[in-house]
Amino acid sequence: MTLADILVALVITMMIVGATFTLADPIRQAVSAQAETAEVRQRVRAGFARLETDLRNAGVARSLGGRSPSLPRAPVVPARSVGQRRARGGALGNVATDAITVVQATRFPRATTGSRVSPSELSVSLVDGPGCAGLHRSCGFRPNMTVMVFDDQGHSDVLKITHASGNVLRVSPPAGGRILGYPAGSTLIPIVVRSYYFAAGREQLRLRSEWGADAPVLDNVVGVAFRYFGLPQVPPVDGSTRASVTCLATSSGVMTVPPAQVELSPSLLGDGPWCGGGAVFDVDLLRVQRVQVTLILQTPRPEHRGLNPRLFVNPGDARAPAAWVPDVTARFDVAVGNPWRP
């Protein structure tokens, strides 16, 4: 074999090897893209399961006694905190479309206060009664428990128990918060507050508490939106409740059966009238029956993100369509357990 034959054979071999890699690379990219797509969709399902559970458990449909709902406030609020702050003129400065706070009440323990709870003296004594037995055990209330105090006028506030001794609890409001005064005979119940919000700079869906704890729920999130749907008017209440709870003054005793759901715009949910106490909320939030959640997730790997802005919020390095893993948009509706539902 001559040198020329050897050189020709080497060239042919190199061409075959090059063609093999050229054909194999798209297959490799496609296989990698399929695995990455499955991973993104799995994270979408995890986010859906987390939000669905909390939204379905919002509020409590059971009664704490009499005609009062077990959670005397709207169970969902379009904000990063259960307590919204009104801007000058009476309206909210901003109603969040990328954040939601969910409030859940538990059945027990619950107690009646035997003393006034005031902004200056944040302590409360408990009265033995239904749902509260054994004063030496503080009726089941314990330090670090989040609770809600409310009266028969529709006022309510969220507090944290800092100390429990016998039938006396020491409580504190959220940082920078201030509560109303609550007379003896008010009700105290344990609650769970979860606030989800979109941190665009971190590309995360995050969860925060009223007491400063903040943690990621989902990574590589590039879009979050919440929309609210509910009754065409505030749910009807009896005359005595309407007379004592001033924010329900516009509530009528007539409602379409079955009531048609309408979308409740951000402006509608931030213009009043106002219910609550230190943690106010728009009365129209009592109309909410369904929340629509939109999540947009991306792959964290830029080699699987292309340049098409319709497919990728953040462009990447991928040129071949076989390597693309487009952003996944998931939209789902969850029925909210609103205790004011007729």
N, C-alpha and C positions, 0 to 999 in steps of 0.2 A: 504494500500500500504506500503510495507516494504521499508526500507532504500536502499536496493539493487535495488528495482524497480525504485526508484527515481534517483539513480545514473545512471542506464542504460538509463533512459529517458533523463537525462541531456546530457549524452555522445552522444546519437543519435541526439538530438537537435543541439548540437555544431557541429556535423559532417554535418548536413543539412545546417546550417548557413554558415559554412566554404566553403562548396561546392557552395553555392549560390554566395558568394563573389568571389570565384575563377572563376566562369563562368561569373560574371558581370564585373570583372575588364578588361578583354580584350575588351569587348563591350564598356566600358567607354573610354578606350585608343583609340579605333578605331574611336569613335565619336569625341573625342578631336583632333585626328590626321586629320580627315576630315575637321574640322573647321579651323585648323591651315594651312592646305594645301590651302584652299580657300583664307586665308588671305595673304599667300605668293604670290599666283598667282595674287591677286588683286594689290599688290605692284609692281609686274612685269608689269602689264598693265599700272599702273600710270607712271612708269619710261619710258615705251615705248611711251606713249602719249606725255610726256614732250620732249623727244629727237626727236621724229618724227616731232613735230611741228616746232622746231627750225631748224632741218636739211632741211625740205622742204622749209622753208623760208630763207635759206642761200642765200646771194647775192640778187640781184634783176634783173629780166630779162629785165626791161625797160631801155631805154637809157636816159642819161642826155643831149643829144644833139650831133649832128655829128655822128661819128662812134665809139665814146668811150663807153665802157660798163658803166652801172650806178655804179658798184662797181669795181674800177680799180685794183682789186687784187683777189687772190683766196679766196673764201668765207669760206673754211674750212681749218684748219691748225692742223696737228697732234702734238699739244703741249698745255701746260697750259696757253699760252699767245699768243696773236696775233703777237707779235714780237719775232721771233726766233733769237737765237744768234749763229753765226758760230764759230766753233772751229778752232784751228790752222790748216792750210792746206786747208781751204775753205769749208770743210764739216761740217754738224751739229754734235755736240758731241753726241746727242741722239735724235732720233725721237720717240716720245711717241706712244705706242700702246694702252695705257689705258687712254688717255686723248685726248680731241678734243676741238678746239676753233672755234666757229661759228660767222661769221660777217654778219650782216644784214644792208642794207641801206634802208632808207625811202625816199619817193618821195619828200616831202617838209619838211622844207624849204631847199633851196640850194642857194649858193651865190658865186659870184666871188670876189676874194680878190683884194683890191685896193692898198695894200702895201705888201712889202716883209715880209715873216714869217721866222725869223732866230732863230737859237738855243739860241742866247744870248738875243734876244728881242722877247719874246713870246706874241706878240700882233698882231692883224690883223684888218684892216679896211675893210668894206664891200662895194661893189659897187651895187647900185640899178640896178635891171635887172630882167629877167625871173626867177621866183621862189623866188625873194627877193624884196619886195616892202615895203616902209615905213621905212626909216632909223632910225626914232626915236624909232621904236620897235625892232631894231636890227635884222630885217628880220625874226623874229620868233625864233632866237637862244636865249637861256637863260642859266643862270648859272647851273652847274652840268650836262649839256648835253654832251654826248660823240659825237665827230665829227671826220671826216677824211678829211685831206687836201691832195690834189693830183694835180700834174701838167701834162702836155701833154707828158712828158718823161717816164711815167709809175712809177714815184716815189709817195709814199704815206706814211702818218703817222697818228697815232691815237692820239687825243688830248682830253682834258677835258676843257670845258669852266668854268673859275673861276669867271669871272666878265663880265657883258655886260652893256655898256653905249653908247646910241646912235648907231652909226655905227661902234664902236670900241669894239672888244672882247679881253679879256685877256685869254690866254690858258696855259695849262701845259701838259707835256708828262707824261706817267706812271712813277711810282717811279723808279729812277735809269736810266730812259730812256733818250735818246738824239735824236733829230730829225735832218733831213736835212734842208737846206734852200729852201724856196719855193718863187718864184718870184711873183710879182703882176700879176694878171690874172689867178692864180691858182683857183681851185674849192674847196668849203667847203660844206660838206654834213653831216647831222646827221646820226649816225649809232648806232646799238646795238651790243655789243660784249658779248658773253656768252661762258665761258670756263668750260667744264665738266671734272672731273678727278676722278680717283679711289684712295681713301685714304685707303690703305690696313690696316694700323694700327687701324683706326677707324671703319673699315668695312662699309664704306659709299661711295656712289657716291655723289660728292660735286660740287658746282657751285661757281666760283669765278669771280670777275671782274678785269679789269686792274687797278683798284684804291684801291684794298686791301680787299674789301668785300668778305666774304667767308661763305657759308652756306650749310648745308646738303640738298640733294635732296631725297636720299633713304638710309635707314638704313639696316643693316644686309646684305650688299653686299659683296660677297667673290670673285668676279671676274668680270672684265670689259675688253672688247677688242673692238677695232675699226679697220676695214680693209677697204681699199679703192679700188674702181674699176672705170675704165674710158677708155678714148680713147687711141688707140695704139700710138698716137703721139700728140704733142701740137696742139691745134686747129689752123687752118689756119687764118691768118689775112692779111689785104691789105698791099701792099708794103710800104706805108708811115708810117703805124703804126709799121711795123717790123723794119724800118730804125730808128725810133725815140726811140723805146723801145728796148734797147739792149738785154734784156733777152729773147726776142722773135726772136732772129736772126735765130734760128734753125727751126722756124715754116715754114712749106711749104704751098703752096696754093692748095694742093691736099689731099683729104681725102676719104677713102672708104665710100660708101653710101650703106646700113646703116653701120656706124662704129661698129666694134665688140669691146666689152668691155674686158679689160684685168685687172688683179690685179696689183696694183701699190705697190711695196714692200716698207718697211720702208727705206731701203738703197737708193732706187730710189728717195724717197721724201726728202732726206737729202744731196744730193751730188751736187746741183746746176744744171744749172746756176740759178742766183738769181734775183728775181724781188723785187720791193718795195723800201722802203727808210730805215728809222730807224726800221721799222717793215718788215724785209725781209721774203720772202717765196720762196720755190723752184718752178721753172717754171712748173714742172710736176704737181703741184697741180691744174693748170688750166685744166688738163685733167680729173679731178674727176667728175664723174656723179652719182656715187652711193656709199653710205657708209653702210657697214655691221656692225651692233652693236650686241655684245654679252653681256648679263647680267646674272650673277649667283647669286641667292639670297638664303639665308638659313633662317630657322626658328630661332627666338631668344631664343627658349625654349630648353635647353639641354636635357630635358626628352623626346623630340621627335627626337633627333639626335642619330643615332647608331654609330657603329665602322667601318663600311665598307668604306674605303677611296674612293671607286668609286662612292659612293652615298653622302658622307659628306666630305666637305673640313675640317670642324672642328668637331671632334667626340664628342659625347655626352654620356648620361647615359642610353639611351633606349636599352633594350635587346630584347624585343619582337617585331617582324616585324610589328605587328598590330599598334604599337605606332610610327612607323617611319614616318617622313615627310622629304623625300629626298630633297636635294638642287634642286632648279628649275633653269634650264638653258634655257634662251630665246634668240633666234637669229632672227634678222629681218633686212631687207634691206630697205633703204630709198633713193629715188631719190633726189639728191641735186640740188637746183636751181642755178646752176653755170651760171653766166651771159656770160661766154665765150663759152657756148655750141653752136655748129654750127647749 
